[in-house]
């Protein structure tokens, strides 16, 4: 028997292969192209989207009630509370935008998908709530300072 050298110029040597590393298998990048662009089988709303929708609905109801109470009483604290509730509702709306934009399927310009976009929109929502809270706090402080020594009118505390 003669030992012939292995032919390395055949087509088998040029074919993409999987290699093992540790316990998993690392595949060639072209093998994943079809899986990455596959669309999800069902498009039911995620549990987090339903939770955010319920929270936004509750915040809107609370914001409307506090706004009505603020107009009826003229209380600066009720105005601040209603503004806080409106900011919470706006925050929820931005989180809905984040959820909707992050579930878009991968395309040519975003081959890994849009999942990380939810972090950007969540950050925008956080900055929005921070800014709204800052503005309302400044207004409340201003109102408290300007009305420090004024005579208090009779107020119906039941509404507030």
N, C-alpha and C positions, 0 to 999 in steps of 0.2 A: 504494500500500500504506500502510495505517495501522498504526502501532505501538500495539498494545493493551497495557495494563499486565498483568502476570502476576497471575493470581488466586491469592492466598495463603490463601483461606478454604476451599479444597477439602480433601477427606479426605486427599489425598496429603501435604499439609503437616503433618498431625497424626500420621502414621504414624511408628513408631520407625525410625530409620535408623542405619546403621553409619557411622562416620567413620574416616578413616585418620589415624594419627599415626605419623610415622616410616615404618618398613617394615611394621608390623603393623596389624591392624584392631581397633578397639575396638567391641564390640557393646553393645547395650542390655542392662541387667541381666536383664530378663525373658527374653531369649534363652537365658541360661545356666541358668535354673531347672531345666530337664529334665536337663541334663548333670550338675549338681551333685548331684542326688538319685539318679542312676543307680547301681545296685549293680554291683560288679565281676563280671565274667563267670565267673572261676574263683576258688575259695576255697582254693587250695593254700597250705600253709604257706610263708611267706617264708623265704629263705635265712638270714636273721638268727635266726629262731625256731628253725630246726633246729640252728644253731650253739650257741645258748643252751641248748637241750635236751641236746645232747651235753656241753657244759661242766658243766651241773648234774649230770648222771649221773656224770661223772668226779669232780666235787667230792664227791658223796655217797659214792662208793666210797673215795676218799682219806680223807674224814672218818671213816668207819667204821673203816678200818684204823688211823688215828692214835689214835682213841679206845680201841680195843682195846689198842694198844701203851701208851697212857698208863695204863690200868688195870693192865696187867701189870707195868710198871716203876715206877709211882708218880712218874715224872719230871715236874717242873713245866714244863719246856720242852716235853715231849710233850703235856701238857694245853693249853698255849698254842697249840701247833701244831694240835691237834685243834679247838680253839675257832676258830682262824683258818679252817680248812677248812669248819667248819659255817657260819661267817659268809659264806664264799664261796658255799656252796650256797644260803643264804638270799638273798644278793644276786642269784643267778641266778633264783631263784623270783620275786623282785620284777621282774626284767627280763622274765620270761615274762608276768607280769600286765601290764606296760607294753605289750608287743607285742600282746597280745590286746585290750586296751582301745583301743589306737590305731587298729585296723583296722575299728572299727565304722563302718557307713555314716552319712552325714549324716542328721539328722532336724530337726524343727522347732526344737528348742532349741539345736542346734548345726548351723546351715546350712552351715558350712565343714568339718564333720567333726570327728573326735576325734584327729587325727594329733598334735597338740601335747601330748596327754595323756601320751605316752611320755616326754617330757622331765621331767614332774612325777614319774612313777614312777621314772625313772632317778635323779633327785635324791634321792628317798626311799631308794632302794637305796644310794646313795653315803653318805648320812648314817648309814644302818644299819651299813654296813661300818666307817665311821669310829668310831662309838660302840662296836661290838663290839671293834674293835682297841684302843680306849682302855681298855676295861674289862679285857681280857686283859693288856694291858701293865701296868696298875696292879696286877693280881693277881700277875704275874710279878715285878715289882719288890718287892712286899710279901713274897713267898715268898723271894726272894733275900736280903732284909735280915734276915728272921727266922731264916734257916738259915745265916747267914754263917759262924759259928764252930762249928757242930755237926759232929760226926764223921760222915763219909760212910759209908753202908752200902755193901756190895758190890752192884754193879749189873750187869745183863747188858746191855751196850751193843749187842749184836747186834739185839735186838728194836727198840730205838730207832732 
